[in-house]
Amino acid sequence: MKNKSKNPFRKVSVAILCGIVLGLFFVPNGCEKLRNLNLDEIIDGIKTAECNCKNSLFGNGDRLIYDYLSIGFDKQVQDSAIENYINQMSLFNPVSSSEIIRSTSNEYNFLFLNSTEQKTCLQLKQIICELERSPLVAFANFTFELVGTVWIHNILTPSDVVHVMVKDTNDLSDLYVVAQETNTRFKGRSTYGPDWFSISTDKNSMGKAMEMANYFYETEKFIHTASGSLGTWVNR
């Protein structure tokens, strides 16, 4: 009697698929690649949810939320335009202008969007890409739930801001150069302290604030970096 042998290529295929999904989840500006990817054709029966795409904003005490996203939009965009744009989509529960977070320290206003159902990590990424097609939206982001923490907010999202601590406040040439290389914008001094300055990101930058905070730090031209965040409270 012939023993049934397991297909060694299936595990490899699953690993490759998860690598593709995770890569697009974490790599900045993967929207175009994602739109051209047909996962069903890569391997039969393998679903996106099988890949562990969970992420954390702080590294502990928070986790990715699968039914919320956030968007940032220019302060010149009228509330009614944003309201109409979101409410005509079937993906989210209706929003109103009263839910808009009007930031004084950021270039953009923000809105948290509650999807009508739980999504997978890849579906969230696809929705972010779709939102960022709109000229009304400066960027869209994942959201994170604070777990086991008593705080004024229970949901956080990265803002557009990267805080950068420079080595010499009299010489900001490195900051200007890296900002130009990454298509980010120099804003000025940060509230973090006298040696800190702020950079603003959007969907046309090399990456979102979290990725750019890592990128600026890894150039070794700066002492510290940090991604800004915004929060709200929702009943979950």
RAFENDA-V75316 format. One record per backbone hydrogen bond with DSSP energy under -0.5 kcal/mol. NH is the residue of the N-H (numbers start at 1). CO is the residue of the C=O. If there is no record, write none. Layout:
nh	co
NH	CO
NH	CO
This chain:
nh	co
5	3
8	6
10	7
11	7
12	8
13	9
14	10
15	11
16	12
17	13
18	14
19	15
20	16
21	17
22	18
23	19
24	20
25	21
26	22
27	23
30	27
34	30
35	31
36	32
37	34
38	36
39	37
41	38
42	38
42	39
43	39
46	43
47	45
50	47
51	48
53	51
63	145
64	55
65	143
69	113
70	141
71	111
72	139
73	109
75	107
77	74
81	78
82	78
83	79
84	80
85	81
86	82
87	83
88	84
89	86
93	114
99	96
100	97
101	110
102	100
103	101
109	73
110	101
111	71
113	69
115	67
115	113
116	91
119	66
124	120
125	121
126	122
127	123
128	124
129	125
130	126
131	127
132	128
133	130
134	130
134	131
137	134
138	72
138	136
139	72
141	70
143	68
144	156
145	63
146	154
147	61
151	149
154	232
155	232
156	144
157	230
159	228
162	199
163	226
164	197
165	224
166	164
166	195
171	168
176	172
177	173
178	174
179	175
180	176
181	177
182	178
183	180
184	179
185	200
187	198
188	198
190	196
193	190
196	193
197	164
198	188
199	162
200	185
201	160
203	138
205	202
206	182
212	208
213	209
214	210
215	211
216	212
217	213
218	214
219	215
219	216
220	217
221	216
223	165
224	165
226	163
228	161
230	157
232	155
236	234
